[in-house]
Amino acid sequence: MEALVYSVATLVALLCAVLLLRASYRARSRFLLWSGLCFVGLATSNALVIVDLVILPTSVDLYPWRLGVGAAAMLVLVFGLVWDSE
């Protein structure tokens, strides 16, 4: 059941990323671009949760990597908000 929840979360974040990046391409909106890149990072972080807790539960600890990728995704969004604020 855990694997299903982690997989759905990853797919939803990936779907959000695709939709945001597609909208940013069509509307030429930089805010949508930064948001889409953030969701790419969040989807990657969720994929690392699957690898860490489902595929390799005892052999590898990816907790610092998961946190790092999630923090980097949030920093991308914060950077985009600060950079494009006018």
HTML snippet that shows the backbone in 3Dmol.js (N, CA, C, O; Angstrom):
<script src="https://3Dmol.org/build/3Dmol-min.js"></script>
<div id="view" style="width:600px;height:400px;position:relative"></div>
<script>
const pdb = `
ATOM      1  N   MET A   1       0.815  -1.192   0.000  1.00  0.00           N
ATOM      2  CA  MET A   1       0.000   0.000   0.000  1.00  0.00           C
ATOM      3  C   MET A   1       0.862   1.262   0.000  1.00  0.00           C
ATOM      4  O   MET A   1       0.526   2.253  -0.648  1.00  0.00           O
ATOM      5  N   GLU A   2       1.979   1.215   0.735  1.00  0.00           N
ATOM      6  CA  GLU A   2       2.877   2.371   0.770  1.00  0.00           C
ATOM      7  C   GLU A   2       3.418   2.687  -0.617  1.00  0.00           C
ATOM      8  O   GLU A   2       3.493   3.850  -1.015  1.00  0.00           O
ATOM      9  N   ALA A   3       3.792   1.652  -1.341  1.00  0.00           N
ATOM     10  CA  ALA A   3       4.341   1.848  -2.682  1.00  0.00           C
ATOM     11  C   ALA A   3       3.326   2.520  -3.600  1.00  0.00           C
ATOM     12  O   ALA A   3       3.693   3.345  -4.436  1.00  0.00           O
ATOM     13  N   LEU A   4       2.072   2.176  -3.448  1.00  0.00           N
ATOM     14  CA  LEU A   4       1.027   2.788  -4.263  1.00  0.00           C
ATOM     15  C   LEU A   4       0.896   4.282  -3.952  1.00  0.00           C
ATOM     16  O   LEU A   4       0.771   5.098  -4.865  1.00  0.00           O
ATOM     17  N   VAL A   5       0.925   4.634  -2.679  1.00  0.00           N
ATOM     18  CA  VAL A   5       0.806   6.040  -2.284  1.00  0.00           C
ATOM     19  C   VAL A   5       2.004   6.836  -2.779  1.00  0.00           C
ATOM     20  O   VAL A   5       1.843   7.943  -3.295  1.00  0.00           O
ATOM     21  N   TYR A   6       3.206   6.282  -2.626  1.00  0.00           N
ATOM     22  CA  TYR A   6       4.406   6.966  -3.102  1.00  0.00           C
ATOM     23  C   TYR A   6       4.384   7.129  -4.617  1.00  0.00           C
ATOM     24  O   TYR A   6       4.790   8.166  -5.141  1.00  0.00           O
ATOM     25  N   SER A   7       3.913   6.113  -5.312  1.00  0.00           N
ATOM     26  CA  SER A   7       3.846   6.170  -6.779  1.00  0.00           C
ATOM     27  C   SER A   7       2.840   7.208  -7.250  1.00  0.00           C
ATOM     28  O   SER A   7       3.107   7.944  -8.200  1.00  0.00           O
ATOM     29  N   VAL A   8       1.697   7.274  -6.601  1.00  0.00           N
ATOM     30  CA  VAL A   8       0.682   8.260  -6.979  1.00  0.00           C
ATOM     31  C   VAL A   8       1.200   9.672  -6.730  1.00  0.00           C
ATOM     32  O   VAL A   8       0.995  10.567  -7.550  1.00  0.00           O
ATOM     33  N   ALA A   9       1.871   9.869  -5.599  1.00  0.00           N
ATOM     34  CA  ALA A   9       2.435  11.191  -5.307  1.00  0.00           C
ATOM     35  C   ALA A   9       3.467  11.587  -6.357  1.00  0.00           C
ATOM     36  O   ALA A   9       3.508  12.742  -6.781  1.00  0.00           O
ATOM     37  N   THR A  10       4.295  10.646  -6.776  1.00  0.00           N
ATOM     38  CA  THR A  10       5.296  10.930  -7.798  1.00  0.00           C
ATOM     39  C   THR A  10       4.633  11.266  -9.131  1.00  0.00           C
ATOM     40  O   THR A  10       5.029  12.218  -9.804  1.00  0.00           O
ATOM     41  N   LEU A  11       3.633  10.489  -9.509  1.00  0.00           N
ATOM     42  CA  LEU A  11       2.948  10.736 -10.777  1.00  0.00           C
ATOM     43  C   LEU A  11       2.194  12.067 -10.774  1.00  0.00           C
ATOM     44  O   LEU A  11       2.158  12.759 -11.791  1.00  0.00           O
ATOM     45  N   VAL A  12       1.600  12.422  -9.655  1.00  0.00           N
ATOM     46  CA  VAL A  12       0.879  13.695  -9.577  1.00  0.00           C
ATOM     47  C   VAL A  12       1.859  14.861  -9.686  1.00  0.00           C
ATOM     48  O   VAL A  12       1.591  15.832 -10.395  1.00  0.00           O
ATOM     49  N   ALA A  13       2.993  14.771  -8.989  1.00  0.00           N
ATOM     50  CA  ALA A  13       3.997  15.838  -9.086  1.00  0.00           C
ATOM     51  C   ALA A  13       4.546  15.932 -10.506  1.00  0.00           C
ATOM     52  O   ALA A  13       4.779  17.031 -11.009  1.00  0.00           O
ATOM     53  N   LEU A  14       4.751  14.800 -11.147  1.00  0.00           N
ATOM     54  CA  LEU A  14       5.239  14.805 -12.525  1.00  0.00           C
ATOM     55  C   LEU A  14       4.193  15.381 -13.485  1.00  0.00           C
ATOM     56  O   LEU A  14       4.537  16.126 -14.403  1.00  0.00           O
ATOM     57  N   LEU A  15       2.941  15.043 -13.278  1.00  0.00           N
ATOM     58  CA  LEU A  15       1.876  15.600 -14.102  1.00  0.00           C
ATOM     59  C   LEU A  15       1.778  17.115 -13.922  1.00  0.00           C
ATOM     60  O   LEU A  15       1.610  17.850 -14.895  1.00  0.00           O
ATOM     61  N   CYS A  16       1.882  17.574 -12.687  1.00  0.00           N
ATOM     62  CA  CYS A  16       1.876  19.025 -12.440  1.00  0.00           C
ATOM     63  C   CYS A  16       3.047  19.699 -13.143  1.00  0.00           C
ATOM     64  O   CYS A  16       2.895  20.773 -13.725  1.00  0.00           O
ATOM     65  N   ALA A  17       4.208  19.067 -13.088  1.00  0.00           N
ATOM     66  CA  ALA A  17       5.381  19.637 -13.752  1.00  0.00           C
ATOM     67  C   ALA A  17       5.162  19.743 -15.254  1.00  0.00           C
ATOM     68  O   ALA A  17       5.466  20.771 -15.859  1.00  0.00           O
ATOM     69  N   VAL A  18       4.644  18.696 -15.849  1.00  0.00           N
ATOM     70  CA  VAL A  18       4.406  18.710 -17.297  1.00  0.00           C
ATOM     71  C   VAL A  18       3.397  19.787 -17.668  1.00  0.00           C
ATOM     72  O   VAL A  18       3.609  20.534 -18.623  1.00  0.00           O
ATOM     73  N   LEU A  19       2.312  19.872 -16.926  1.00  0.00           N
ATOM     74  CA  LEU A  19       1.295  20.870 -17.233  1.00  0.00           C
ATOM     75  C   LEU A  19       1.817  22.293 -17.044  1.00  0.00           C
ATOM     76  O   LEU A  19       1.533  23.172 -17.859  1.00  0.00           O
ATOM     77  N   LEU A  20       2.573  22.523 -15.984  1.00  0.00           N
ATOM     78  CA  LEU A  20       3.125  23.856 -15.754  1.00  0.00           C
ATOM     79  C   LEU A  20       4.148  24.235 -16.813  1.00  0.00           C
ATOM     80  O   LEU A  20       4.146  25.364 -17.302  1.00  0.00           O
ATOM     81  N   LEU A  21       5.019  23.306 -17.169  1.00  0.00           N
ATOM     82  CA  LEU A  21       6.032  23.608 -18.181  1.00  0.00           C
ATOM     83  C   LEU A  21       5.397  23.819 -19.550  1.00  0.00           C
ATOM     84  O   LEU A  21       5.841  24.673 -20.317  1.00  0.00           O
ATOM     85  N   ARG A  22       4.364  23.048 -19.858  1.00  0.00           N
ATOM     86  CA  ARG A  22       3.663  23.240 -21.125  1.00  0.00           C
ATOM     87  C   ARG A  22       2.962  24.595 -21.164  1.00  0.00           C
ATOM     88  O   ARG A  22       2.976  25.279 -22.187  1.00  0.00           O
ATOM     89  N   ALA A  23       2.350  24.978 -20.046  1.00  0.00           N
ATOM     90  CA  ALA A  23       1.685  26.282 -19.979  1.00  0.00           C
ATOM     91  C   ALA A  23       2.699  27.416 -20.041  1.00  0.00           C
ATOM     92  O   ALA A  23       2.424  28.461 -20.630  1.00  0.00           O
ATOM     93  N   SER A  24       3.856  27.222 -19.443  1.00  0.00           N
ATOM     94  CA  SER A  24       4.874  28.275 -19.489  1.00  0.00           C
ATOM     95  C   SER A  24       5.409  28.457 -20.904  1.00  0.00           C
ATOM     96  O   SER A  24       5.757  29.569 -21.301  1.00  0.00           O
ATOM     97  N   TYR A  25       5.476  27.374 -21.662  1.00  0.00           N
ATOM     98  CA  TYR A  25       5.927  27.474 -23.049  1.00  0.00           C
ATOM     99  C   TYR A  25       4.902  28.223 -23.900  1.00  0.00           C
ATOM    100  O   TYR A  25       5.260  29.051 -24.738  1.00  0.00           O
ATOM    101  N   ARG A  26       3.637  27.924 -23.672  1.00  0.00           N
ATOM    102  CA  ARG A  26       2.580  28.563 -24.473  1.00  0.00           C
ATOM    103  C   ARG A  26       2.376  30.024 -24.099  1.00  0.00           C
ATOM    104  O   ARG A  26       2.200  30.873 -24.972  1.00  0.00           O
ATOM    105  N   ALA A  27       2.400  30.318 -22.799  1.00  0.00           N
ATOM    106  CA  ALA A  27       2.102  31.680 -22.341  1.00  0.00           C
ATOM    107  C   ALA A  27       3.359  32.532 -22.190  1.00  0.00           C
ATOM    108  O   ALA A  27       3.268  33.737 -21.954  1.00  0.00           O
ATOM    109  N   ARG A  28       4.524  31.914 -22.325  1.00  0.00           N
ATOM    110  CA  ARG A  28       5.793  32.623 -22.128  1.00  0.00           C
ATOM    111  C   ARG A  28       5.839  33.293 -20.753  1.00  0.00           C
ATOM    112  O   ARG A  28       6.272  34.437 -20.614  1.00  0.00           O
ATOM    113  N   SER A  29       5.384  32.554 -19.748  1.00  0.00           N
ATOM    114  CA  SER A  29       5.358  33.060 -18.386  1.00  0.00           C
ATOM    115  C   SER A  29       6.513  32.461 -17.601  1.00  0.00           C
ATOM    116  O   SER A  29       6.637  31.241 -17.489  1.00  0.00           O
ATOM    117  N   ARG A  30       7.354  33.327 -17.061  1.00  0.00           N
ATOM    118  CA  ARG A  30       8.516  32.847 -16.315  1.00  0.00           C
ATOM    119  C   ARG A  30       8.100  32.273 -14.972  1.00  0.00           C
ATOM    120  O   ARG A  30       8.757  31.362 -14.468  1.00  0.00           O
ATOM    121  N   PHE A  31       7.020  32.787 -14.375  1.00  0.00           N
ATOM    122  CA  PHE A  31       6.554  32.237 -13.109  1.00  0.00           C
ATOM    123  C   PHE A  31       6.120  30.783 -13.267  1.00  0.00           C
ATOM    124  O   PHE A  31       6.406  29.950 -12.407  1.00  0.00           O
ATOM    125  N   LEU A  32       5.434  30.482 -14.359  1.00  0.00           N
ATOM    126  CA  LEU A  32       5.051  29.095 -14.630  1.00  0.00           C
ATOM    127  C   LEU A  32       6.272  28.219 -14.867  1.00  0.00           C
ATOM    128  O   LEU A  32       6.278  27.047 -14.493  1.00  0.00           O
ATOM    129  N   LEU A  33       7.297  28.775 -15.481  1.00  0.00           N
ATOM    130  CA  LEU A  33       8.525  28.021 -15.698  1.00  0.00           C
ATOM    131  C   LEU A  33       9.177  27.644 -14.375  1.00  0.00           C
ATOM    132  O   LEU A  33       9.556  26.490 -14.173  1.00  0.00           O
ATOM    133  N   TRP A  34       9.308  28.619 -13.472  1.00  0.00           N
ATOM    134  CA  TRP A  34       9.925  28.328 -12.167  1.00  0.00           C
ATOM    135  C   TRP A  34       9.092  27.328 -11.380  1.00  0.00           C
ATOM    136  O   TRP A  34       9.638  26.456 -10.704  1.00  0.00           O
ATOM    137  N   SER A  35       7.783  27.449 -11.466  1.00  0.00           N
ATOM    138  CA  SER A  35       6.907  26.507 -10.769  1.00  0.00           C
ATOM    139  C   SER A  35       7.044  25.104 -11.357  1.00  0.00           C
ATOM    140  O   SER A  35       7.079  24.120 -10.619  1.00  0.00           O
ATOM    141  N   GLY A  36       7.122  25.015 -12.669  1.00  0.00           N
ATOM    142  CA  GLY A  36       7.304  23.719 -13.312  1.00  0.00           C
ATOM    143  C   GLY A  36       8.615  23.063 -12.950  1.00  0.00           C
ATOM    144  O   GLY A  36       8.671  21.856 -12.719  1.00  0.00           O
ATOM    145  N   LEU A  37       9.680  23.862 -12.901  1.00  0.00           N
ATOM    146  CA  LEU A  37      10.978  23.315 -12.495  1.00  0.00           C
ATOM    147  C   LEU A  37      10.963  22.853 -11.039  1.00  0.00           C
ATOM    148  O   LEU A  37      11.597  21.858 -10.689  1.00  0.00           O
ATOM    149  N   CYS A  38      10.239  23.580 -10.202  1.00  0.00           N
ATOM    150  CA  CYS A  38      10.094  23.157  -8.809  1.00  0.00           C
ATOM    151  C   CYS A  38       9.402  21.807  -8.728  1.00  0.00           C
ATOM    152  O   CYS A  38       9.819  20.938  -7.962  1.00  0.00           O
ATOM    153  N   PHE A  39       8.354  21.626  -9.508  1.00  0.00           N
ATOM    154  CA  PHE A  39       7.641  20.352  -9.482  1.00  0.00           C
ATOM    155  C   PHE A  39       8.455  19.215 -10.099  1.00  0.00           C
ATOM    156  O   PHE A  39       8.262  18.056  -9.731  1.00  0.00           O
ATOM    157  N   VAL A  40       9.342  19.518 -11.012  1.00  0.00           N
ATOM    158  CA  VAL A  40      10.272  18.483 -11.503  1.00  0.00           C
ATOM    159  C   VAL A  40      11.146  17.999 -10.342  1.00  0.00           C
ATOM    160  O   VAL A  40      11.361  16.799 -10.175  1.00  0.00           O
ATOM    161  N   GLY A  41      11.642  18.939  -9.552  1.00  0.00           N
ATOM    162  CA  GLY A  41      12.435  18.566  -8.386  1.00  0.00           C
ATOM    163  C   GLY A  41      11.633  17.795  -7.356  1.00  0.00           C
ATOM    164  O   GLY A  41      12.142  16.844  -6.762  1.00  0.00           O
ATOM    165  N   LEU A  42      10.388  18.190  -7.135  1.00  0.00           N
ATOM    166  CA  LEU A  42       9.542  17.473  -6.176  1.00  0.00           C
ATOM    167  C   LEU A  42       9.219  16.064  -6.669  1.00  0.00           C
ATOM    168  O   LEU A  42       9.160  15.130  -5.869  1.00  0.00           O
ATOM    169  N   ALA A  43       9.011  15.901  -7.967  1.00  0.00           N
ATOM    170  CA  ALA A  43       8.783  14.565  -8.520  1.00  0.00           C
ATOM    171  C   ALA A  43      10.034  13.701  -8.362  1.00  0.00           C
ATOM    172  O   ALA A  43       9.941  12.510  -8.067  1.00  0.00           O
ATOM    173  N   THR A  44      11.193  14.307  -8.558  1.00  0.00           N
ATOM    174  CA  THR A  44      12.444  13.575  -8.358  1.00  0.00           C
ATOM    175  C   THR A  44      12.605  13.165  -6.899  1.00  0.00           C
ATOM    176  O   THR A  44      13.027  12.047  -6.603  1.00  0.00           O
ATOM    177  N   SER A  45      12.269  14.065  -6.003  1.00  0.00           N
ATOM    178  CA  SER A  45      12.333  13.749  -4.578  1.00  0.00           C
ATOM    179  C   SER A  45      11.388  12.605  -4.228  1.00  0.00           C
ATOM    180  O   SER A  45      11.747  11.713  -3.459  1.00  0.00           O
ATOM    181  N   ASN A  46      10.190  12.630  -4.787  1.00  0.00           N
ATOM    182  CA  ASN A  46       9.242  11.538  -4.544  1.00  0.00           C
ATOM    183  C   ASN A  46       9.724  10.227  -5.145  1.00  0.00           C
ATOM    184  O   ASN A  46       9.494   9.164  -4.568  1.00  0.00           O
ATOM    185  N   ALA A  47      10.386  10.283  -6.292  1.00  0.00           N
ATOM    186  CA  ALA A  47      10.944   9.065  -6.885  1.00  0.00           C
ATOM    187  C   ALA A  47      12.048   8.497  -5.987  1.00  0.00           C
ATOM    188  O   ALA A  47      12.187   7.281  -5.855  1.00  0.00           O
ATOM    189  N   LEU A  48      12.826   9.386  -5.377  1.00  0.00           N
ATOM    190  CA  LEU A  48      13.847   8.918  -4.443  1.00  0.00           C
ATOM    191  C   LEU A  48      13.232   8.268  -3.208  1.00  0.00           C
ATOM    192  O   LEU A  48      13.827   7.360  -2.628  1.00  0.00           O
ATOM    193  N   VAL A  49      12.053   8.720  -2.802  1.00  0.00           N
ATOM    194  CA  VAL A  49      11.344   8.074  -1.686  1.00  0.00           C
ATOM    195  C   VAL A  49      11.004   6.637  -2.065  1.00  0.00           C
ATOM    196  O   VAL A  49      11.147   5.727  -1.247  1.00  0.00           O
ATOM    197  N   ILE A  50      10.560   6.431  -3.287  1.00  0.00           N
ATOM    198  CA  ILE A  50      10.238   5.070  -3.734  1.00  0.00           C
ATOM    199  C   ILE A  50      11.477   4.202  -3.724  1.00  0.00           C
ATOM    200  O   ILE A  50      11.451   3.069  -3.244  1.00  0.00           O
ATOM    201  N   VAL A  51      12.566   4.739  -4.259  1.00  0.00           N
ATOM    202  CA  VAL A  51      13.809   3.957  -4.287  1.00  0.00           C
ATOM    203  C   VAL A  51      14.288   3.668  -2.871  1.00  0.00           C
ATOM    204  O   VAL A  51      14.711   2.551  -2.572  1.00  0.00           O
ATOM    205  N   ASP A  52      14.225   4.662  -2.008  1.00  0.00           N
ATOM    206  CA  ASP A  52      14.763   4.525  -0.657  1.00  0.00           C
ATOM    207  C   ASP A  52      13.914   3.597   0.207  1.00  0.00           C
ATOM    208  O   ASP A  52      14.461   2.727   0.886  1.00  0.00           O
ATOM    209  N   LEU A  53      12.610   3.757   0.198  1.00  0.00           N
ATOM    210  CA  LEU A  53      11.768   3.028   1.140  1.00  0.00           C
ATOM    211  C   LEU A  53      11.145   1.750   0.590  1.00  0.00           C
ATOM    212  O   LEU A  53      10.746   0.878   1.361  1.00  0.00           O
ATOM    213  N   VAL A  54      11.055   1.628  -0.746  1.00  0.00           N
ATOM    214  CA  VAL A  54      10.403   0.450  -1.316  1.00  0.00           C
ATOM    215  C   VAL A  54      11.410  -0.477  -1.985  1.00  0.00           C
ATOM    216  O   VAL A  54      11.420  -1.679  -1.718  1.00  0.00           O
ATOM    217  N   ILE A  55      12.254   0.073  -2.851  1.00  0.00           N
ATOM    218  CA  ILE A  55      13.156  -0.779  -3.629  1.00  0.00           C
ATOM    219  C   ILE A  55      14.377  -1.205  -2.817  1.00  0.00           C
ATOM    220  O   ILE A  55      14.739  -2.381  -2.813  1.00  0.00           O
ATOM    221  N   LEU A  56      15.007  -0.261  -2.136  1.00  0.00           N
ATOM    222  CA  LEU A  56      16.213  -0.558  -1.349  1.00  0.00           C
ATOM    223  C   LEU A  56      16.007  -0.167   0.119  1.00  0.00           C
ATOM    224  O   LEU A  56      16.676   0.745   0.605  1.00  0.00           O
ATOM    225  N   PRO A  57      15.108  -0.829   0.825  1.00  0.00           N
ATOM    226  CA  PRO A  57      14.773  -0.351   2.171  1.00  0.00           C
ATOM    227  C   PRO A  57      15.875  -0.530   3.207  1.00  0.00           C
ATOM    228  O   PRO A  57      15.946   0.256   4.151  1.00  0.00           O
ATOM    229  N   THR A  58      16.728  -1.525   3.069  1.00  0.00           N
ATOM    230  CA  THR A  58      17.724  -1.769   4.115  1.00  0.00           C
ATOM    231  C   THR A  58      19.156  -1.531   3.674  1.00  0.00           C
ATOM    232  O   THR A  58      20.037  -1.357   4.516  1.00  0.00           O
ATOM    233  N   SER A  59      19.403  -1.519   2.384  1.00  0.00           N
ATOM    234  CA  SER A  59      20.793  -1.451   1.936  1.00  0.00           C
ATOM    235  C   SER A  59      21.326  -0.030   1.781  1.00  0.00           C
ATOM    236  O   SER A  59      22.522   0.202   1.959  1.00  0.00           O
ATOM    237  N   VAL A  60      20.461   0.916   1.455  1.00  0.00           N
ATOM    238  CA  VAL A  60      20.920   2.278   1.189  1.00  0.00           C
ATOM    239  C   VAL A  60      20.016   3.260   1.924  1.00  0.00           C
ATOM    240  O   VAL A  60      18.800   3.073   1.985  1.00  0.00           O
ATOM    241  N   ASP A  61      20.619   4.307   2.482  1.00  0.00           N
ATOM    242  CA  ASP A  61      19.840   5.363   3.113  1.00  0.00           C
ATOM    243  C   ASP A  61      19.936   6.618   2.256  1.00  0.00           C
ATOM    244  O   ASP A  61      20.983   7.263   2.203  1.00  0.00           O
ATOM    245  N   LEU A  62      18.852   6.956   1.593  1.00  0.00           N
ATOM    246  CA  LEU A  62      18.824   8.117   0.706  1.00  0.00           C
ATOM    247  C   LEU A  62      18.147   9.325   1.339  1.00  0.00           C
ATOM    248  O   LEU A  62      17.801  10.278   0.642  1.00  0.00           O
ATOM    249  N   TYR A  63      17.957   9.292   2.648  1.00  0.00           N
ATOM    250  CA  TYR A  63      17.266  10.381   3.332  1.00  0.00           C
ATOM    251  C   TYR A  63      17.923  11.736   3.092  1.00  0.00           C
ATOM    252  O   TYR A  63      17.213  12.691   2.773  1.00  0.00           O
ATOM    253  N   PRO A  64      19.263  11.872   3.230  1.00  0.00           N
ATOM    254  CA  PRO A  64      19.860  13.189   2.964  1.00  0.00           C
ATOM    255  C   PRO A  64      19.683  13.641   1.511  1.00  0.00           C
ATOM    256  O   PRO A  64      19.510  14.831   1.247  1.00  0.00           O
ATOM    257  N   TRP A  65      19.725  12.705   0.585  1.00  0.00           N
ATOM    258  CA  TRP A  65      19.538  13.046  -0.827  1.00  0.00           C
ATOM    259  C   TRP A  65      18.107  13.493  -1.088  1.00  0.00           C
ATOM    260  O   TRP A  65      17.873  14.443  -1.836  1.00  0.00           O
ATOM    261  N   ARG A  66      17.144  12.800  -0.465  1.00  0.00           N
ATOM    262  CA  ARG A  66      15.736  13.194  -0.628  1.00  0.00           C
ATOM    263  C   ARG A  66      15.510  14.598  -0.109  1.00  0.00           C
ATOM    264  O   ARG A  66      14.851  15.408  -0.762  1.00  0.00           O
ATOM    265  N   LEU A  67      16.052  14.890   1.059  1.00  0.00           N
ATOM    266  CA  LEU A  67      15.896  16.233   1.615  1.00  0.00           C
ATOM    267  C   LEU A  67      16.599  17.275   0.762  1.00  0.00           C
ATOM    268  O   LEU A  67      16.076  18.371   0.561  1.00  0.00           O
ATOM    269  N   GLY A  68      17.777  16.941   0.260  1.00  0.00           N
ATOM    270  CA  GLY A  68      18.527  17.877  -0.570  1.00  0.00           C
ATOM    271  C   GLY A  68      17.814  18.213  -1.866  1.00  0.00           C
ATOM    272  O   GLY A  68      17.769  19.374  -2.273  1.00  0.00           O
ATOM    273  N   VAL A  69      17.258  17.204  -2.510  1.00  0.00           N
ATOM    274  CA  VAL A  69      16.538  17.440  -3.762  1.00  0.00           C
ATOM    275  C   VAL A  69      15.272  18.246  -3.501  1.00  0.00           C
ATOM    276  O   VAL A  69      14.947  19.148  -4.273  1.00  0.00           O
ATOM    277  N   GLY A  70      14.556  17.936  -2.429  1.00  0.00           N
ATOM    278  CA  GLY A  70      13.357  18.696  -2.092  1.00  0.00           C
ATOM    279  C   GLY A  70      13.678  20.149  -1.755  1.00  0.00           C
ATOM    280  O   GLY A  70      12.964  21.063  -2.166  1.00  0.00           O
ATOM    281  N   ALA A  71      14.762  20.353  -1.002  1.00  0.00           N
ATOM    282  CA  ALA A  71      15.173  21.722  -0.663  1.00  0.00           C
ATOM    283  C   ALA A  71      15.618  22.478  -1.909  1.00  0.00           C
ATOM    284  O   ALA A  71      15.306  23.660  -2.062  1.00  0.00           O
ATOM    285  N   ALA A  72      16.336  21.813  -2.793  1.00  0.00           N
ATOM    286  CA  ALA A  72      16.762  22.465  -4.039  1.00  0.00           C
ATOM    287  C   ALA A  72      15.553  22.854  -4.889  1.00  0.00           C
ATOM    288  O   ALA A  72      15.545  23.915  -5.512  1.00  0.00           O
ATOM    289  N   ALA A  73      14.533  21.994  -4.913  1.00  0.00           N
ATOM    290  CA  ALA A  73      13.314  22.310  -5.675  1.00  0.00           C
ATOM    291  C   ALA A  73      12.639  23.551  -5.105  1.00  0.00           C
ATOM    292  O   ALA A  73      12.201  24.421  -5.858  1.00  0.00           O
ATOM    293  N   MET A  74      12.555  23.636  -3.796  1.00  0.00           N
ATOM    294  CA  MET A  74      11.946  24.814  -3.174  1.00  0.00           C
ATOM    295  C   MET A  74      12.791  26.067  -3.409  1.00  0.00           C
ATOM    296  O   MET A  74      12.252  27.156  -3.609  1.00  0.00           O
ATOM    297  N   LEU A  75      14.108  25.908  -3.384  1.00  0.00           N
ATOM    298  CA  LEU A  75      14.985  27.053  -3.633  1.00  0.00           C
ATOM    299  C   LEU A  75      14.847  27.566  -5.063  1.00  0.00           C
ATOM    300  O   LEU A  75      14.954  28.769  -5.303  1.00  0.00           O
ATOM    301  N   VAL A  76      14.612  26.671  -6.005  1.00  0.00           N
ATOM    302  CA  VAL A  76      14.383  27.093  -7.386  1.00  0.00           C
ATOM    303  C   VAL A  76      13.145  27.976  -7.456  1.00  0.00           C
ATOM    304  O   VAL A  76      13.148  29.010  -8.125  1.00  0.00           O
ATOM    305  N   LEU A  77      12.090  27.566  -6.764  1.00  0.00           N
ATOM    306  CA  LEU A  77      10.864  28.364  -6.777  1.00  0.00           C
ATOM    307  C   LEU A  77      11.070  29.707  -6.076  1.00  0.00           C
ATOM    308  O   LEU A  77      10.620  30.741  -6.572  1.00  0.00           O
ATOM    309  N   VAL A  78      11.739  29.697  -4.942  1.00  0.00           N
ATOM    310  CA  VAL A  78      12.004  30.952  -4.218  1.00  0.00           C
ATOM    311  C   VAL A  78      12.881  31.871  -5.068  1.00  0.00           C
ATOM    312  O   VAL A  78      12.634  33.075  -5.139  1.00  0.00           O
ATOM    313  N   PHE A  79      13.897  31.309  -5.706  1.00  0.00           N
ATOM    314  CA  PHE A  79      14.751  32.106  -6.577  1.00  0.00           C
ATOM    315  C   PHE A  79      13.942  32.735  -7.697  1.00  0.00           C
ATOM    316  O   PHE A  79      14.111  33.915  -8.003  1.00  0.00           O
ATOM    317  N   GLY A  80      13.063  31.951  -8.308  1.00  0.00           N
ATOM    318  CA  GLY A  80      12.231  32.469  -9.383  1.00  0.00           C
ATOM    319  C   GLY A  80      11.289  33.561  -8.903  1.00  0.00           C
ATOM    320  O   GLY A  80      11.064  34.540  -9.614  1.00  0.00           O
ATOM    321  N   LEU A  81      10.743  33.409  -7.722  1.00  0.00           N
ATOM    322  CA  LEU A  81       9.847  34.428  -7.185  1.00  0.00           C
ATOM    323  C   LEU A  81      10.593  35.722  -6.897  1.00  0.00           C
ATOM    324  O   LEU A  81      10.089  36.810  -7.174  1.00  0.00           O
ATOM    325  N   VAL A  82      11.791  35.603  -6.342  1.00  0.00           N
ATOM    326  CA  VAL A  82      12.573  36.798  -6.011  1.00  0.00           C
ATOM    327  C   VAL A  82      13.119  37.445  -7.283  1.00  0.00           C
ATOM    328  O   VAL A  82      13.091  38.668  -7.418  1.00  0.00           O
ATOM    329  N   TRP A  83      13.608  36.640  -8.203  1.00  0.00           N
ATOM    330  CA  TRP A  83      14.230  37.145  -9.422  1.00  0.00           C
ATOM    331  C   TRP A  83      13.222  37.867 -10.307  1.00  0.00           C
ATOM    332  O   TRP A  83      13.541  38.892 -10.910  1.00  0.00           O
ATOM    333  N   ASP A  84      12.007  37.332 -10.383  1.00  0.00           N
ATOM    334  CA  ASP A  84      11.008  37.896 -11.286  1.00  0.00           C
ATOM    335  C   ASP A  84      10.041  38.858 -10.603  1.00  0.00           C
ATOM    336  O   ASP A  84       9.101  39.329 -11.243  1.00  0.00           O
ATOM    337  N   SER A  85      10.242  39.159  -9.342  1.00  0.00           N
ATOM    338  CA  SER A  85       9.323  40.092  -8.674  1.00  0.00           C
ATOM    339  C   SER A  85       9.617  41.516  -9.156  1.00  0.00           C
ATOM    340  O   SER A  85      10.761  41.970  -9.151  1.00  0.00           O
ATOM    341  N   GLU A  86       8.570  42.190  -9.564  1.00  0.00           N
ATOM    342  CA  GLU A  86       8.750  43.541 -10.080  1.00  0.00           C
ATOM    343  C   GLU A  86       7.654  44.443  -9.595  1.00  0.00           C
ATOM    344  O   GLU A  86       7.637  45.628  -9.928  1.00  0.00           O
TER     345      GLU A  86
END
`;
const viewer = $3Dmol.createViewer("view");
viewer.addModel(pdb, "pdb");
viewer.setStyle({}, {cartoon: {color: "spectrum"}});
viewer.zoomTo();
viewer.render();
</script>
